Amino acid sequence: MATVDTATAQRHGRVLGLANEGLENYRILHNDGGGKRYGCLACGKRFRQQRTLCDHVRLHTGAKPYQCTVCDKQFRTQGHLIVHKRIHDGVRPHSCTVCGKSFIQSNNLTTHMLLHTGERPYECPVCGDRFTTSSTLNVHFRLHEGRKFCVCSICSQNFLTSSLLKVHNRVHTGERPYKCTVCGKAFRQSGALKLHFRLHTGQKPYQCPVCKKSFRSSGALTIHRRVHSGDRPYKCSLCDSSFGQSGSLWSHLHCKHPSEYGNGMVFKCKVCEQEFSTRGGLWRHRFTHWDREPFLCLACGKSFHLLSHLKSHLNARHSHLKTADSKDVQYIQLLSGNSN
């Protein structure tokens, strides 16, 4: 493969701005028929344009000639600097058509849209779990490799990334830096605040493509889609039962297998002798033996055995009655009942 003489290379180097950035790392080649006549000697990669080669060579030399005038951070390419300056300018030109959230870069919007569709294109080759981004899959894969990088100095719990450790440390410090501007409730993570804020706005940006039902979080949509797919990934190791949610499996283990699972304490119902591993589980179960449901909905008169069932009913059937400042308790009445 022929190359141009040194004088020509130096001339092109001045044009490219590479005179002081490792000129020895590139050569200008004869056209190979594919239009890529600029080649990198360090790795052999070829380019069609001089400027693209210029940006690439800086990967080898480490040069960062483009500097931000606000924070002095330096970048390898002018394009990277332009994207970075949007942080200071507050410019987010790429907006989601579903929820309105905006992003600095188009690739961030592309990844975000997967949350609305529920698509998880990256699959773990070991366990089959799926993820929306390759970086999330890479972090997950460390679990299979047994790699632990960050250790909490207080409780010795291990974390795969320093950012996860930083969030965990707030459990010990009590720090909750993210505060809701409506009700004042504070959270340890910004994502938790965003999810909470949708309670005030009523926003449900994640829609099921099958039945069009909407949800506040992508996790809720993922769980809901198992209703349509029939997927029940959480299997009981003590019987043949399987569940769509991890919480349902946990409840099953404590309610149906209290002697094999838990701390060994068993709470038995005096009516039907069913056993529970927690006092709360027994307390909730006792309502099934009442001659009437004790929790009454004041909006329509329907009653329920459990308060949680009534609250779910209020959200599903009477959400239009509630304002951002109203509480569920305004529509709940506890009735007296007789246990057997």
C-alpha positions as CSV (number, residue, x, y, z in Angstrom):
1,M,0.0,0.0,0.0
2,A,1.6,3.2,-1.2
3,T,1.9,6.4,1.0
4,V,2.7,9.9,0.1
5,D,6.0,11.5,0.8
6,T,6.9,13.1,4.1
7,A,6.5,16.7,2.8
8,T,3.0,16.0,1.7
9,A,2.1,14.3,5.0
10,Q,3.4,17.3,6.9
11,R,1.4,19.7,4.7
12,H,-1.8,17.7,5.4
13,G,-0.8,17.5,9.0
14,R,-0.8,21.3,9.2
15,V,-4.2,21.4,7.5
16,L,-5.6,18.9,10.0
17,G,-4.0,20.5,13.0
18,L,-2.1,17.4,13.7
19,A,1.4,18.9,13.5
20,N,1.8,18.7,17.3
21,E,-0.6,15.8,18.0
22,G,1.4,12.8,16.9
23,L,1.9,13.2,13.1
24,E,3.7,9.8,13.0
25,N,0.4,8.1,13.8
26,Y,-1.2,8.6,10.5
27,R,-0.5,8.3,6.7
28,I,-2.4,9.6,3.7
29,L,-3.0,6.6,1.5
30,H,-3.9,6.1,-2.1
31,N,-7.7,5.6,-2.7
32,D,-8.6,1.9,-2.1
33,G,-11.7,2.1,-4.2
34,G,-13.9,2.4,-1.1
35,G,-13.1,6.1,-0.6
36,K,-11.2,5.6,2.7
37,R,-7.8,7.1,1.8
38,Y,-6.8,8.3,5.2
39,G,-5.3,5.6,7.4
40,C,-4.1,5.4,11.1
41,L,-0.7,3.7,11.5
42,A,-1.4,3.0,15.2
43,C,-4.4,0.7,14.6
44,G,-4.9,0.5,10.8
45,K,-8.3,2.0,10.8
46,R,-9.2,4.0,7.7
47,F,-11.4,7.0,7.1
48,R,-12.9,8.9,4.2
49,Q,-12.4,12.4,5.6
50,Q,-9.3,14.1,7.0
51,R,-11.2,15.6,10.0
52,T,-12.5,12.2,11.0
53,L,-8.9,10.9,11.0
54,C,-7.9,13.9,13.0
55,D,-10.4,13.2,15.7
56,H,-9.5,9.5,15.7
57,V,-5.7,10.1,16.1
58,R,-6.4,11.9,19.4
59,L,-7.6,8.6,20.8
60,H,-3.9,7.5,20.6
61,T,-2.2,10.7,21.5
62,G,-4.6,11.7,24.3
63,A,-4.8,15.3,23.0
64,K,-7.9,17.3,24.0
65,P,-7.6,20.7,22.2
66,Y,-11.3,21.8,22.7
67,Q,-11.8,23.5,26.1
68,C,-15.1,24.6,27.7
69,T,-15.0,28.3,28.5
70,V,-17.3,27.8,31.5
71,C,-15.7,24.9,33.5
72,D,-12.4,24.4,31.6
73,K,-13.1,20.8,30.9
74,Q,-11.3,19.6,27.8
75,F,-12.5,17.4,24.9
76,R,-11.1,15.4,22.0
77,T,-13.5,16.6,19.4
78,Q,-15.5,19.8,18.7
79,G,-18.7,17.7,18.6
80,H,-18.1,16.5,22.2
81,L,-17.6,20.1,23.3
82,I,-20.8,21.2,21.7
83,V,-22.8,18.5,23.5
84,H,-21.1,19.3,26.8
85,K,-22.0,23.0,26.6
86,R,-25.7,22.1,26.6
87,I,-25.2,21.2,30.3
88,H,-24.4,24.8,31.0
89,D,-26.9,26.3,28.6
90,G,-29.7,24.1,29.7
91,V,-30.4,23.1,26.1
92,R,-32.1,19.7,25.7
93,P,-33.1,19.5,22.0
94,H,-34.2,15.8,22.0
95,S,-37.7,15.4,23.6
96,C,-39.8,12.3,24.2
97,T,-43.1,12.4,22.4
98,V,-44.7,10.2,25.1
99,C,-43.8,11.9,28.4
100,G,-42.1,15.1,27.3
101,K,-38.8,14.4,29.0
102,S,-35.9,15.9,27.1
103,F,-32.3,14.9,26.7
104,I,-29.0,16.5,25.7
105,Q,-28.1,13.7,23.2
106,S,-30.2,11.7,20.8
107,N,-28.8,8.4,21.9
108,N,-30.1,9.1,25.4
109,L,-33.6,9.6,24.0
110,T,-33.3,6.3,22.0
111,T,-32.5,4.5,25.3
112,H,-35.3,6.3,27.2
113,M,-37.9,5.2,24.6
114,L,-37.2,1.6,25.5
115,L,-38.8,2.3,28.9
116,H,-42.1,3.2,27.3
117,T,-42.1,0.2,24.9
118,G,-40.9,-2.2,27.6
119,E,-38.2,-3.5,25.2
120,R,-35.1,-5.0,26.7
121,P,-32.8,-5.8,23.8
122,Y,-29.7,-6.8,25.8
123,E,-29.8,-10.4,27.2
124,C,-27.5,-12.0,29.8
125,P,-26.0,-15.1,28.2
126,V,-25.8,-16.8,31.7
127,C,-29.2,-16.3,33.3
128,G,-31.4,-14.8,30.5
129,D,-32.2,-11.6,32.3
130,R,-32.8,-8.7,29.9
131,F,-31.8,-5.0,30.1
132,T,-32.5,-1.8,28.2
133,T,-28.8,-0.8,27.9
134,S,-25.5,-2.6,27.3
135,S,-24.0,-0.8,30.3
136,T,-26.6,-2.1,32.6
137,L,-26.0,-5.6,31.3
138,N,-22.3,-5.2,31.8
139,V,-22.8,-4.2,35.5
140,H,-25.2,-7.2,35.9
141,F,-22.7,-9.6,34.4
142,R,-20.2,-8.8,37.2
143,L,-22.6,-10.8,39.5
144,H,-21.9,-13.9,37.6
145,E,-18.1,-13.2,37.6
146,G,-18.2,-12.7,41.3
147,R,-16.6,-9.3,41.1
148,K,-17.2,-6.9,44.0
149,F,-15.6,-3.5,43.8
150,C,-17.0,-1.2,46.5
151,V,-17.5,-2.1,50.1
152,C,-19.4,-0.1,52.6
153,S,-17.1,0.9,55.5
154,I,-20.0,0.7,58.0
155,C,-21.9,-2.5,57.3
156,S,-19.4,-4.2,54.8
157,Q,-22.1,-4.7,52.2
158,N,-20.7,-5.0,48.7
159,F,-21.7,-3.0,45.6
160,L,-20.8,-3.3,41.9
161,T,-20.3,0.4,41.3
162,S,-19.3,3.4,43.4
163,S,-22.5,5.2,42.5
164,L,-24.6,2.4,44.1
165,L,-22.4,2.6,47.2
166,K,-22.9,6.4,47.4
167,V,-26.7,5.9,47.4
168,H,-26.4,3.1,50.0
169,N,-24.4,5.3,52.3
170,R,-27.4,7.6,52.7
171,V,-29.1,4.7,54.5
172,H,-26.5,5.2,57.3
173,T,-26.3,9.0,57.2
174,G,-30.0,9.6,56.8
175,E,-29.4,12.0,54.0
176,R,-32.4,12.6,51.7
177,P,-31.2,15.3,49.3
178,Y,-34.2,15.1,46.8
179,K,-37.2,16.9,48.2
180,C,-40.7,17.1,46.7
181,T,-41.7,20.7,46.1
182,V,-45.4,19.9,46.6
183,C,-45.6,17.9,49.8
184,G,-42.1,18.2,51.2
185,K,-41.4,14.5,51.3
186,A,-37.7,13.7,50.8
187,F,-35.9,10.8,49.1
188,R,-32.5,9.3,48.8
189,Q,-32.5,9.0,45.1
190,S,-33.6,11.4,42.3
191,G,-35.5,8.5,40.5
192,A,-37.6,7.9,43.6
193,L,-38.6,11.6,43.7
194,K,-39.5,11.6,40.0
195,L,-41.7,8.5,40.6
196,H,-43.3,10.1,43.6
197,F,-44.0,13.4,41.8
198,R,-46.2,11.6,39.4
199,L,-48.6,10.9,42.3
200,H,-49.2,14.7,42.3
201,T,-49.4,15.2,38.6
202,G,-51.3,12.0,37.8
203,Q,-48.8,11.3,35.0
204,K,-48.6,7.7,33.7
205,P,-46.1,7.8,30.8
206,Y,-45.6,4.0,30.4
207,Q,-48.3,2.4,28.3
208,C,-48.9,-1.3,27.6
209,P,-48.9,-1.9,23.8
210,V,-51.4,-4.7,24.2
211,C,-54.3,-3.2,26.3
212,K,-53.1,0.5,26.4
213,K,-53.2,0.6,30.2
214,S,-50.8,3.2,31.6
215,F,-48.4,3.1,34.5
216,R,-46.3,5.5,36.6
217,S,-43.1,3.5,36.3
218,S,-41.4,1.2,33.8
219,G,-41.1,-1.5,36.4
220,A,-44.9,-1.5,36.9
221,L,-45.3,-1.9,33.1
222,T,-42.9,-4.8,33.0
223,I,-44.8,-6.6,35.7
224,H,-48.1,-5.9,34.0
225,R,-47.0,-7.2,30.7
226,R,-46.5,-10.6,32.3
227,V,-50.3,-10.7,32.5
228,H,-50.5,-10.9,28.7
229,S,-47.4,-13.1,28.2
230,G,-48.2,-15.5,31.1
231,D,-44.6,-15.2,32.2
232,R,-44.1,-16.2,35.9
233,P,-40.3,-16.0,36.5
234,Y,-40.4,-16.3,40.3
235,K,-40.7,-20.0,41.2
236,C,-41.1,-21.5,44.7
237,S,-38.3,-23.9,45.5
238,L,-40.6,-25.8,48.0
239,C,-43.6,-26.5,45.7
240,D,-44.7,-26.0,42.1
241,S,-46.1,-22.5,42.5
242,S,-44.7,-19.7,40.4
243,F,-45.4,-15.9,40.4
244,G,-45.1,-12.8,38.2
245,Q,-43.7,-10.7,41.0
246,S,-40.9,-11.3,43.6
247,G,-43.1,-9.9,46.3
248,S,-45.8,-12.5,45.6
249,L,-43.2,-15.2,45.9
250,W,-42.1,-13.8,49.2
251,S,-45.6,-13.7,50.6
252,H,-46.2,-17.2,49.4
253,L,-43.2,-18.5,51.2
254,H,-44.1,-16.9,54.4
255,C,-47.8,-17.8,54.2
256,K,-47.6,-21.4,52.8
257,H,-44.2,-22.5,54.0
258,P,-43.7,-20.7,57.3
259,S,-41.9,-23.7,59.0
260,E,-39.4,-24.1,56.1
261,Y,-38.9,-20.5,55.4
262,G,-38.3,-17.6,57.8
263,N,-37.1,-17.4,61.4
264,G,-38.9,-20.4,62.6
265,M,-41.7,-18.6,64.4
266,V,-45.2,-19.8,63.5
267,F,-48.5,-17.9,64.1
268,K,-51.5,-20.1,63.8
269,C,-55.1,-19.0,63.0
270,K,-57.5,-20.3,65.8
271,V,-60.3,-20.6,63.3
272,C,-58.8,-22.6,60.4
273,E,-55.4,-23.5,61.9
274,Q,-53.5,-22.0,58.8
275,E,-50.0,-21.1,59.8
276,F,-48.1,-17.8,59.1
277,S,-44.6,-16.7,59.7
278,T,-45.5,-13.2,60.7
279,R,-48.0,-11.7,63.1
280,G,-49.0,-9.3,60.4
281,G,-49.8,-12.1,58.0
282,L,-52.1,-13.7,60.6
283,W,-53.7,-10.4,61.3
284,R,-54.6,-9.8,57.7
285,H,-55.8,-13.4,57.3
286,R,-58.2,-13.1,60.2
287,F,-60.3,-10.6,58.3
288,T,-61.4,-13.5,56.0
289,H,-63.3,-15.0,58.9
290,W,-65.3,-11.8,59.7
291,D,-69.0,-11.9,58.8
292,R,-68.5,-8.6,56.9
293,E,-65.7,-6.6,55.2
294,P,-64.6,-3.9,57.7
295,F,-63.3,-1.3,55.3
296,L,-66.0,0.7,53.6
297,C,-65.6,3.0,50.6
298,L,-67.6,6.2,51.3
299,A,-67.6,7.0,47.6
300,C,-69.7,4.0,46.4
301,G,-70.5,1.9,49.5
302,K,-68.4,-1.1,48.5
303,S,-66.5,-2.8,51.4
304,F,-63.3,-4.8,51.6
305,H,-61.5,-7.2,53.9
306,L,-58.2,-5.4,53.6
307,L,-57.3,-1.7,53.7
308,S,-54.9,-2.2,50.8
309,H,-57.7,-3.6,48.7
310,L,-59.8,-0.5,49.4
311,K,-57.0,1.9,48.5
312,S,-56.5,0.0,45.2
313,H,-60.2,0.4,44.6
314,L,-60.1,4.1,45.3
315,N,-57.2,4.6,42.8
316,A,-58.8,2.5,40.1
317,R,-62.5,3.7,40.5
318,H,-62.5,7.0,42.2
319,S,-59.3,8.8,41.3
320,H,-61.3,11.6,39.8
321,L,-62.6,12.5,43.2
322,K,-59.2,13.1,44.7
323,T,-57.1,16.2,44.3
324,A,-53.3,16.5,44.9
325,D,-54.0,17.6,48.5
326,S,-56.6,15.0,49.4
327,K,-55.9,11.8,51.3
328,D,-57.4,8.3,50.9
329,V,-58.7,8.5,54.5
330,Q,-61.3,11.0,53.4
331,Y,-63.1,8.2,51.6
332,I,-62.5,5.4,54.1
333,Q,-64.7,4.3,57.0
334,L,-63.7,1.5,59.4
335,L,-66.7,-0.5,60.3
336,S,-67.2,-2.7,63.4
337,G,-67.4,-6.4,62.8
338,N,-67.7,-9.6,64.7
339,S,-65.1,-12.3,64.4
340,N,-66.1,-15.9,64.7
